[in-house]
Amino acid sequence: MLTIFLLFVAALVLLFVMGSIKIVHQGYHYTIEHFGRFTATANPGFNFYPAFFYRVGRKVNMMEQVLDIPGQEIITKDNAMVAVDGVVFFQVLDASKAAYEVSDMYLAILNLATTNLRTVMGSMDLDELLSRRDEINARLLAVVDNATEAWGIKITRVELKDIRPPADIVNAMTRQMKAEREKRATILESEAARQNEINRAEGLKQAQILEAEGRRASVFLDAEARERSAQAEAAATKMVSDAIEGGSTQAINYFIAQKYVEAISGFATSPNAKTILFPIEATQLIGTLGGIGALAKEALGIDSPPAGSAKAAPAKPTTPIVQVPRT
């Protein structure tokens, strides 16, 4: 009988020890209650709390978790109906608060995210909803995280998965986008044509500038050539004048003969008549030519023939008629 009693006591002790050992898995925290009152939090690993006096209240997942926000329809500020769904990432930081400050933290977070999603997106226009998702996510994160702080829960991220406008609005947006792109294409084409005209005008301007500079350089060269010609003419005239001043009759004859020949050339090139008749004193022309020859000999230093040498008989003066044919 005693043996049976001892075995019974041993079994009770074994059951007591087995019930007092609490093994907590990694990533979880257990809340320990003493006669229904929270007393401690069991961390991952081996924990010993006497059975019948302490019990595990809640097993709280301390890892980051994802909660889907079901799709719902929201009316925007400009009265457009859109369908929205998203996800919420959260993590429990305080197991006791998450277990005893809120009845069902998953349902609480879901309802909180849904209501604030309607509030935030309902205060914005459709264009803002489609183009400012990052701002919507940030506002939702700030609002929801502030509300769940008292529950020992940290909202890490809030993301909108999809925003679906009605089909007619999508078609209108497609047409608007097409019109905008066509407008930009037209503007770019006009800008290209404008730039082309500007480049052409610039090219024409540069060509005109270069042409004007060429004409200017040509005028300068012509003026320089005329100036040099005038200087040469002045030098020649000075030489003739010096010769005349020195008493050289050959210089006078050369100068007169040159002007005489130029006058005849002018008559020959005149467009007024096919035939020109004028008297010429042959002896004067011959004498002029002789003066030119004497002047050339004097300039070259050739001695004159002796005084006793034969002289050419002077020609009798005549009055011939010179006919200059014109072609």
Steps between C-alpha positions, in 0.01 A plus 500: 500500500785731585662429167188595314479826695859585422445427135194725504697782667783456251256521213349818644845654540590405143179651370563815706852536363387431145224757533736759648750489214416751224699468174457817288589481129713762332296792366232470766434638846262340748309693761494335845191542718479439876142407581385694189718808558791581270827474687785441252601436141676176411783554251611241243670198658456313830271654762376351831178616661326281762201323360151558638616844617626643166369443152574624149255773407580600137752383247603818316679493166787752518605470135405755232167404352298593193130577505304536177255788464210365295390685189248777556344783305584857596349826380767760432478875553389553138227232537683225310443141613820296527576152630799472733679222683825490694715335766619594848832387647517504881700359788415448868749672728326445835329162541308595814343809340417312179335227708307708752459853355300389196257216466595384148801682366463363143140616469585831667789571261289403198211728594734784591684479167173478304337802661810716471544389140154633422572823686832572331404403148157663526668838555695482172415530132526209261810641332666536839414141590662369184812716517568532875500145636810561709331788677189289566713218643688742725182660633339164567813375674515804729130480596479124557834478680398777738176316583665160559780634721284451810460131407875435492486456123729671247362557149806471277345555156167564330488434126222539246501202270260624237278798414237420238297789356178429307529395136353824360749706700783279376387556139480875558846502653633303204357753255638785708844342508488447122399863446780619727755293313374625163518855633858450613587344164353800317689740725824313441446505124431874505807556716707297255365703205568823689854395578549403137388844384725664757797297382421584138471870582826485694668335204365763260612773738851358519511466121396863458758609756773306321388640164503855641844442645617372161362808325663719761836329451459530121424871530805548720718315249356701208560821691855392579558413135364836385712670765813324375406577139453864592832498680669352193326753274606781732857371500503482120350847469756632747778346297365660181455829682857484631623425150304794357630725774852388404444620142447158337276541195486122457302473824246747369471305177458170692227639718310653205535182293363289786194720538458511123496122473253472788270748327512301177424180695201676655367597159549147374296348782219754480160331432352802320634437149622223278745730312697797641655771275743750643817679368842406630824686435738222406809704567384571850437130567840406357666772703326377810616147436850626443488680830400177668800321345737776603361490851557124517860538378564771752360285776712201392820710457539440122711766325343709227631469143775747393412837360629420152290191456220491249161607621175371378314733268202655665167384369270746334203585704185342384149485623397137470160357579516212746214253492463275804273207422264382775391145543 
